[in-house]
Amino acid sequence: MKKSKGKKVLILAVLCMFLASIFVQEKAVVAAETKGTSRLAGEDRFETAVEISKSGWKTGANTVIIARYDDYADALVSSTLARAQNAPILLTRSNSLNNQTKKEISRLKAKNVILIGGKVAISDKVINELKKMNLKVERVGGEDRFETAALIGDKLGKSSDKAIIVFGFNFPDALAVAPYAAKNGIPIYLTKKDKLPDVTYNKIKNKKKNYIIGFEEVISKSVADKIPNAQRIGGEDRFETSANIVQTLEKSGSDAFVATGEDFPDALAGASLIAKLDSKLLLVKQNKVPDSVKQKIISANLRSFTVLGGEKAVSKKVENELLSYVNNNLSLKATRIYGIPK
């Protein structure tokens, strides 16, 4: 009888230890998920693009988009093409191909490269380097940024009855809308502030819906009046514009990517990945989440963030700020994919 009672006590003790271990493990997992910060590190913007590519195209990619690392005009309108081709966006200098970019192309086992921009943006030297890697290379570039955007739109075919029009001489608005455009197959076209280029008008005149990104400070009323079936989305600044794009066009989903709104390469390289993951992009300052973005995070119940860029682009302070907005009632999982802008 005593032996039976002893066995019961022993079994109960073992069971309690087992349940306790499960509880501790579960608690540890929850804590890890809540804290949940990890980093994919790069030395510069070239490696940032490579790390993004590795994250989204682990098993390879047939096609790669290559854009110039220091010139936003051609590159930013390429996001929709990148998504259509299921291609990562990698970066290059004007006259030479970066070694990190070369290695990533090899890892991807890519067969095709689409080079964005004319010879002034990216020289034939880069094409020659790519051809030595036994790659089929296609250049998409026009006489200027407006024509290049139109040519990229042409490569998408007639799949979308919508278009997006952004100011052609600054990057933030195009940056903010690029992931939405990419995942919905919508071409991005460029305009001047006070004049709508003919090449742009000819591409948008028959669209059923045209989104104008930015208020009248960047695209004037006179230009907007010439755009048929138009809806304008803007904000008091680039940060509020990015929040309003999410608020207006991307209402579902609890995750978002976060990037600096003060430079373009990190978010540019991330646009195709953001679209692939059906996520969205919010722009922040290096050391602060602007109030308009904060309000969007809270009202949209966003819970998971991937930070693009190193601490010189998006600081640890911002990461902590993101955590503080959600710590009381949400579980935040933050991942950092970053490099150091130069």
Secondary structure, 3 states (H helix, E strand, C coil): CHHHHHHHHHHHHHHHHHHHHHHHHHHHHHHHHHHCEEEEECCCHHHHHHHHHHHHCCCCCCEEEEEECCCHHHHHCCHHHHHHCCCCEEEECCCCCCHHHHHHHHHHCCCEEEEECCCCCCCHHHHHHHHCCCCEEEEECCCCHHHHHHHHHHHCCCCCCEEEEEECCCCHHHHHHHHHHHHHCCCEEEECCCCCCHHHHHHHCCCCEEEEECCCCCCCHHHHCCCCCEEEECCCCHHHHHHHHHHHHCCCCCEEEEEECCCCHHHHHHHHHHHHCCCCEEEECCCCCCHHHHHHHHHCCCCEEEEECCCCCCCHHHHHHHHHHHCCCCCCEEEEEECCCC
